[in-house]
Amino acid sequence: MRKMKRIIKAIAGVSAAAGVLAFVKERAENFQNGHQPYGPYEKYIKRPLDAFLSAGALIVLSPVLIVTAALVRIKLGSPVLFSQERPGRDEKLFKLYKFRSMTDARDGFGNLLPDDDRLTPFGRALRSTSIDELPELLNIVKGDMSAVGPRPLLTEYLPYYTEAERHRHDVRPGLSGLAQVHGRNTITWEEKFAKDTEYVGRITFIGDMKIIFQTLIKTVKRSDIRVGREHVAGRLDKVRSLQEGEQGNERFVK
């Protein structure tokens, strides 16, 4: 019992230290996007709380992370982690970390096969349970991401946002967000971005706690999850390019 208490105190101590460092760093940084925090929670508490919770989660979930990493290495090979640049707050690029979920299978010319062809049943299981997202806790500790916020999307999507939609980058991207608990991959891009901008305009402690709770429930139930070609919205760049082409054709006909 005493040993357990010491372990809990050690975890709490590490988490608290991460929270304090995050608070100090946040106060020293100066962001120029013009975003005004909704209240004291967003301005003073959200970032250190993110660091506190994510540091603790990394320690508590370390057995899951280790076992998953070993399985990825055995079933998919190395590297175990997939990393990719994504735009964060102020559209500043950062390196996002996930567990690898696809193989390096290539065609006869040495080109990588389409994503769906490289996604194995094991990879699908990682995605459907959201276990592949756990390394993003590192991004939260580092300050690249938040526990709750608009999801970090591909850099290729940046030219296709409307001015209103670009405000999703006024805050840190999140491990989960308002759009993720209101349809996730089963809603359109316009619906997702509407939820993102709604969240950015009103960030509260109660709101974040509700999103975290709803995320846990949906993860356990595996609801609103689509993998690969099952995504309803498709790729934003292709969808918006097609829409622009159709609008151009309409103007030409007129």
Disulfide bonds with the S-S distance in Angstrom:
none
